[in-house]
């Protein structure tokens, strides 16, 4: 079996399968997902089965209006603030709807759903800093405690209808925007007796494997590029796709500022900080989820080491400002540039016949802010812009 494309011949070396008397297409699946076709303009034809295709329609504000997959069309509506208000579909002649209610501006407060497999009512609440503090399903309430930033430290499972927090059952060892380990408490509730799961991550901070104290794999998660679960083994950790928790009740990932729907491949609300990540306020990581991640639900983080932004050419100058790969004001870009270019003797711009506009000011030693175009031995050097 061979297919020619231009001067290149692509050959399928070996396959074992059961084919009918007449076969018009050959499809190969890897790990049960991600269909491939051996396609050619001369010998082979492209034919995607309708049940495996996905069709999307959008409104004028880049809002996903409908999505058709496997013959089922889901429809979405939005409130005047652009937040997802409802999701509906007809499956097997039965109509289903999920509605979304918000409070505190952009915070999802309640979901009502009659979709099969989804929880009928889920409630959420947040603190004054916008961090999610609880999720309630009937009388079962999950509480979280955070550090001063956006790392969750502890989780409580409370089955009583009061507002008292009890049922301490899990704590975490934060690491950047994810965690190094998660620990589950036993019946004693003593942290020293907790069973640790140590997490291995990919370059995005997604937890791929969990190991117990004896280095045995106790969990494994494989995700498609936009966060859909492809394979799950064992109990999934709290810190899952890019280090964020999966809410089975809503089928979404929780980020501090927005919820992300992997089935929609996008956020459920517009970016609170505007168009910093491009003209699509609902788009996830500028469409490049292989290389980028988003810690808060605000903008992409190209690299947690800001110096890599400079070394990779991601820093750029905009007027008098330096911007990092996400388009944010970035002193770190200039700082990391200083480390590379200001290691030798300082040379004034005037010596090179350049004006102040043709130079960047480089900090060699700590202290102060350079004002105008000047020269100070061992303190400031002026070098041509790159």
C-alpha positions as CSV (number, residue, x, y, z in Angstrom):
1,X,0.0,0.0,0.0
2,X,1.6,3.3,-1.1
3,X,0.5,6.8,-1.6
4,X,2.3,9.4,-3.7
5,X,2.3,13.1,-2.9
6,X,4.5,15.1,-5.2
7,X,8.0,13.5,-5.3
8,X,7.5,11.8,-2.0
9,X,6.1,8.3,-1.6
10,X,4.6,7.5,1.8
11,X,4.4,3.7,2.4
12,X,2.4,1.9,5.1
13,X,4.8,-0.9,5.9
14,X,2.5,-3.3,7.7
15,X,-0.9,-3.5,9.1
16,X,-3.3,-6.3,10.2
17,X,-7.0,-5.6,10.1
18,X,-10.3,-7.0,8.9
19,X,-11.5,-5.2,5.8
20,X,-14.7,-5.5,3.8
21,X,-14.8,-6.6,0.2
22,X,-14.8,-2.9,-0.8
23,X,-12.7,-0.5,1.3
24,X,-12.6,3.2,0.4
25,X,-10.5,4.5,3.3
26,X,-8.1,3.2,5.9
27,X,-8.1,4.8,9.4
28,X,-5.6,4.2,12.1
29,X,-6.1,5.0,15.8
30,X,-3.4,5.5,18.4
31,X,-4.3,4.6,22.0
32,X,-7.9,4.8,20.9
33,X,-7.9,8.5,20.2
34,X,-6.6,11.0,17.7
35,X,-7.7,9.5,14.3
36,X,-5.2,9.5,11.4
37,X,-5.8,8.9,7.8
38,X,-3.3,7.9,5.1
39,X,-4.3,10.5,2.5
40,X,-3.1,11.3,-1.0
41,X,-4.4,13.2,-4.0
42,X,-3.7,10.3,-6.4
43,X,-4.4,7.0,-4.7
44,X,-6.1,7.8,-1.4
45,X,-9.1,10.0,-0.6
46,X,-10.0,12.1,2.4
47,X,-13.2,11.0,4.0
48,X,-14.1,11.9,7.6
49,X,-17.1,10.1,9.1
50,X,-19.8,12.5,10.2
51,X,-19.8,11.0,13.7
52,X,-16.1,11.9,14.2
53,X,-16.3,15.5,12.9
54,X,-16.9,18.7,14.9
55,X,-18.6,21.8,13.5
56,X,-18.6,25.1,15.4
57,X,-20.5,28.4,14.8
58,X,-19.7,31.7,16.5
59,X,-21.4,35.0,17.3
60,X,-20.1,38.4,16.5
61,X,-18.1,38.6,19.8
62,X,-16.2,35.4,19.3
63,X,-18.7,33.6,21.5
64,X,-19.3,29.9,20.7
65,X,-22.9,29.7,19.6
66,X,-23.2,26.0,18.6
67,X,-21.0,22.9,18.6
68,X,-22.0,19.7,16.7
69,X,-20.2,16.5,17.5
70,X,-21.2,12.9,17.0
71,X,-24.5,14.1,15.5
72,X,-25.4,16.1,18.7
73,X,-25.7,19.9,18.6
74,X,-25.0,21.9,21.7
75,X,-26.2,25.5,21.9
76,X,-24.8,28.2,24.1
77,X,-26.2,31.6,25.3
78,X,-24.4,34.4,27.1
79,X,-25.5,37.2,29.5
80,X,-25.0,40.9,28.8
81,X,-21.5,40.7,30.3
82,X,-20.4,37.9,27.9
83,X,-20.5,35.1,30.5
84,X,-21.8,31.7,29.6
85,X,-25.5,31.7,30.7
86,X,-26.8,28.4,29.4
87,X,-25.9,25.2,27.5
88,X,-28.5,23.1,25.9
89,X,-28.7,20.0,23.7
90,X,-31.2,17.4,22.5
91,X,-30.0,13.8,22.9
92,X,-32.1,10.9,21.9
93,X,-35.2,13.1,21.5
94,X,-34.8,14.4,25.1
95,X,-33.9,18.1,25.7
96,X,-31.3,18.9,28.4
97,X,-30.2,22.3,29.7
98,X,-27.6,23.7,32.1
99,X,-27.8,27.2,33.4
100,X,-25.0,29.3,35.0
101,X,-25.4,32.0,37.6
102,X,-22.8,34.5,38.7
103,X,-22.0,36.9,41.6
104,X,-19.2,39.2,42.6
105,X,-18.8,40.2,38.9
106,X,-17.1,37.3,37.2
107,X,-17.4,34.6,39.8
108,X,-19.5,31.5,38.9
109,X,-21.9,31.0,41.8
110,X,-24.3,28.2,40.8
111,X,-24.9,25.6,38.1
112,X,-28.3,23.9,37.5
113,X,-28.2,21.0,35.1
114,X,-30.4,18.1,34.0
115,X,-27.7,16.6,31.7
116,X,-27.1,12.9,32.2
117,X,-24.1,12.3,34.5
118,X,-24.0,15.9,35.8
119,X,-24.9,17.1,39.2
120,X,-28.3,18.8,39.4
121,X,-27.2,21.7,41.5
122,X,-23.7,22.9,42.4
123,X,-22.9,26.0,44.5
124,X,-19.7,27.9,44.8
125,X,-18.5,30.7,47.1
126,X,-15.4,33.0,47.2
127,X,-13.5,35.2,49.6
128,X,-12.8,38.9,49.2
129,X,-9.7,38.2,47.1
130,X,-11.8,36.1,44.6
131,X,-10.3,32.8,45.7
132,X,-12.8,29.9,45.6
133,X,-13.4,28.8,49.2
134,X,-16.2,26.2,48.9
135,X,-18.1,23.9,46.6
136,X,-21.4,22.6,47.9
137,X,-23.5,19.7,46.6
138,X,-26.4,19.1,48.8
139,X,-25.1,18.8,52.4
140,X,-21.6,17.8,51.1
141,X,-19.3,20.8,51.1
142,X,-15.7,21.0,50.1
143,X,-13.6,23.8,51.6
144,X,-10.2,25.1,50.6
145,X,-7.5,27.1,52.4
146,X,-5.0,29.1,50.3
147,X,-1.7,30.7,51.0
148,X,-1.0,34.4,50.5
149,X,-0.9,33.8,46.7
150,X,-2.8,31.4,44.6
151,X,-1.7,28.1,45.9
152,X,-4.2,25.8,47.7
153,X,-2.8,24.5,51.0
154,X,-5.5,22.3,52.4
155,X,-8.9,20.7,51.6
156,X,-11.8,19.8,53.9
157,X,-14.7,17.5,53.2
158,X,-17.7,18.4,55.4
159,X,-20.9,16.4,55.4
160,X,-22.8,18.6,57.9
161,X,-25.2,21.3,56.8
162,X,-23.8,24.0,59.1
163,X,-21.2,26.6,58.1
164,X,-18.5,25.2,60.4
165,X,-15.4,23.9,58.6
166,X,-14.5,20.4,59.5
167,X,-13.3,17.2,57.9
168,X,-9.7,18.0,57.2
169,X,-8.7,15.3,54.7
170,X,-6.0,16.6,52.3
171,X,-3.1,19.0,52.1
172,X,-0.7,20.0,49.4
173,X,3.0,20.9,48.9
174,X,2.9,23.9,46.5
175,X,5.4,24.2,43.7
176,X,5.0,27.2,41.4
177,X,1.6,27.1,39.9
178,X,1.2,23.4,40.7
179,X,2.3,21.0,43.5
180,X,5.1,18.7,44.3
181,X,2.9,16.4,46.4
182,X,-0.6,15.8,47.7
183,X,-1.3,14.1,51.0
184,X,-4.5,12.3,52.0
185,X,-5.2,11.9,55.7
186,X,-6.4,8.7,57.3
187,X,-9.2,8.4,59.9
188,X,-6.9,9.8,62.6
189,X,-6.7,13.1,60.9
190,X,-3.1,13.5,61.9
191,X,-0.9,15.0,59.1
192,X,2.1,12.9,60.1
193,X,0.1,9.8,59.2
194,X,-0.9,11.0,55.8
195,X,-0.3,9.0,52.6
196,X,1.7,11.1,50.2
197,X,1.4,11.1,46.4
198,X,4.3,12.7,44.6
199,X,3.5,14.3,41.3
200,X,5.5,14.3,38.1
201,X,4.7,17.1,35.6
202,X,5.2,17.9,32.0
203,X,6.5,21.3,30.8
204,X,3.1,23.0,31.4
205,X,2.8,21.9,35.0
206,X,0.2,19.2,34.1
207,X,0.4,16.2,36.5
208,X,1.1,13.1,34.4
209,X,2.0,10.5,37.1
210,X,1.5,10.1,40.8
211,X,3.9,8.0,42.9
212,X,3.5,6.7,46.5
213,X,6.2,6.4,49.1
214,X,7.5,3.2,47.5
215,X,7.8,4.9,44.1
216,X,4.9,2.8,42.7
217,X,2.7,4.5,40.1
218,X,-0.7,5.1,41.7
219,X,-2.2,7.5,39.2
220,X,-1.7,8.5,35.5
221,X,-3.4,11.2,33.5
222,X,-3.1,11.8,29.7
223,X,-4.7,14.9,28.3
224,X,-5.3,16.1,24.7
225,X,-3.8,19.5,23.9
226,X,-6.7,21.5,25.1
227,X,-7.3,19.6,28.3
228,X,-9.7,16.9,27.4
229,X,-9.0,13.7,29.4
230,X,-7.7,11.0,27.2
231,X,-6.6,8.4,29.7
232,X,-7.1,8.2,33.5
233,X,-5.6,5.6,35.8
234,X,-6.1,5.6,39.6
235,X,-7.4,8.7,41.5
236,X,-6.7,11.9,39.6
237,X,-4.8,14.5,41.7
238,X,-6.3,17.9,42.6
239,X,-3.5,19.6,40.5
240,X,-4.3,18.2,37.1
241,X,-4.3,20.0,33.7
242,X,-1.6,22.8,34.0
243,X,-1.9,22.3,37.8
244,X,-5.6,23.2,38.0
245,X,-8.5,21.1,39.6
246,X,-11.0,19.3,37.5
247,X,-14.7,19.8,38.6
248,X,-16.5,16.6,37.5
249,X,-19.8,18.2,38.4
250,X,-19.4,21.1,35.9
251,X,-17.0,19.3,33.5
252,X,-14.7,22.3,33.7
253,X,-11.3,23.3,35.2
254,X,-11.2,26.0,37.8
255,X,-8.8,28.9,37.5
256,X,-8.8,31.8,40.0
257,X,-10.4,34.2,37.5
258,X,-12.3,32.0,35.1
259,X,-13.5,28.5,34.4
260,X,-12.2,26.7,31.4
261,X,-14.3,24.2,29.5
262,X,-12.2,21.6,27.6
263,X,-15.2,20.4,25.6
264,X,-15.6,24.0,24.3
265,X,-11.8,24.4,24.0
266,X,-12.2,27.9,25.5
267,X,-13.0,30.0,28.6
268,X,-16.6,30.4,29.6
269,X,-16.3,34.1,30.2
270,X,-14.3,36.9,28.5
271,X,-10.8,37.9,29.8
272,X,-11.2,40.2,32.8
273,X,-8.2,42.2,31.7
274,X,-9.4,42.7,28.1
275,X,-7.5,41.7,24.9
276,X,-4.1,41.1,26.4
277,X,-4.0,37.7,24.8
278,X,-5.4,38.8,21.4
279,X,-8.7,39.8,19.9
280,X,-10.5,36.6,21.1
281,X,-11.3,37.2,24.7
282,X,-12.4,33.6,25.1
283,X,-9.4,31.9,23.5
284,X,-7.2,29.7,25.5
285,X,-3.4,30.6,25.5
286,X,-3.7,32.2,22.1
287,X,-4.5,28.9,20.5
288,X,-1.1,27.4,21.4
289,X,-1.9,25.1,24.3
290,X,1.1,22.9,23.5
291,X,3.7,25.5,24.5
292,X,1.7,28.0,26.7
293,X,-0.2,27.9,29.9
294,X,-2.3,30.3,32.0
295,X,-1.8,30.4,35.8
296,X,-4.7,32.6,36.8
297,X,-7.1,32.7,33.8
298,X,-5.9,36.2,32.8
299,X,-2.9,35.8,30.4
300,X,-0.4,33.3,29.1
301,X,2.8,32.5,30.9
302,X,5.4,31.8,28.3
303,X,8.0,30.8,30.7
304,X,8.2,30.8,34.5
305,X,11.9,31.9,34.2
306,X,11.5,35.5,32.9
307,X,15.1,35.4,31.6
308,X,14.1,32.8,29.1
309,X,11.7,35.3,27.6
310,X,14.7,37.4,26.7
311,X,16.9,34.6,25.6
312,X,14.2,33.2,23.4
313,X,13.6,36.5,21.8
314,X,10.2,37.0,23.4
315,X,10.9,40.4,24.9
316,X,10.2,43.3,22.7
317,X,10.4,47.1,23.0
318,X,7.3,49.2,22.6
319,X,8.2,52.9,22.8
320,X,9.9,53.3,26.1
321,X,8.5,50.1,27.6
322,X,9.7,46.6,27.5
323,X,7.0,43.9,27.1
324,X,7.3,40.2,27.8
325,X,5.9,37.3,25.7
326,X,2.4,38.0,27.0
327,X,2.5,41.7,26.2
328,X,2.9,42.7,29.8
329,X,5.1,45.4,31.1
330,X,8.3,43.5,32.0
331,X,11.1,44.9,34.0
332,X,12.3,41.3,34.1
333,X,13.1,41.5,30.4
334,X,15.4,44.4,30.8
335,X,16.9,42.9,34.0
336,X,17.8,39.7,32.3
337,X,19.2,41.6,29.3
338,X,21.4,43.4,31.7
339,X,22.8,40.1,33.0
340,X,23.9,39.2,29.4
341,X,25.2,42.5,28.0
342,X,26.5,44.5,30.9
343,X,29.2,42.1,32.1
344,X,32.1,44.0,30.4
345,X,33.3,47.6,30.7
346,X,30.7,50.2,30.2
347,X,30.8,52.3,27.0
348,X,28.8,55.5,26.6
349,X,26.4,56.0,23.7
350,X,28.1,59.3,23.0
351,X,31.4,57.5,22.3
352,X,29.6,55.4,19.6
353,X,28.0,58.5,18.1
354,X,24.5,57.5,19.1
355,X,21.8,59.6,20.7
356,X,19.8,58.6,23.7
357,X,17.0,57.3,21.5
358,X,19.3,54.8,20.0
359,X,20.3,53.3,23.3
360,X,18.9,51.3,26.2
361,X,19.8,52.0,29.8
362,X,21.4,49.0,31.5
363,X,21.6,48.6,35.3
364,X,24.9,47.1,36.4
365,X,24.6,47.5,40.1
366,X,21.6,47.7,42.3
367,X,20.0,51.0,43.3
368,X,18.3,53.9,41.7
369,X,16.7,54.5,38.4
370,X,18.5,55.8,35.3
371,X,17.3,59.2,34.3
372,X,18.0,60.4,30.8
373,X,21.2,59.6,28.9
374,X,24.2,59.6,31.2
375,X,27.2,57.7,32.2
376,X,28.3,56.5,35.6
377,X,31.3,54.3,36.2
378,X,30.3,50.8,37.3
379,X,26.7,51.9,37.8
380,X,25.2,52.6,34.5
381,X,26.2,51.8,30.9
382,X,24.5,52.7,27.7
383,X,24.5,50.3,24.8
384,X,22.8,50.3,21.4
385,X,19.4,48.8,21.2
386,X,19.2,45.3,19.6
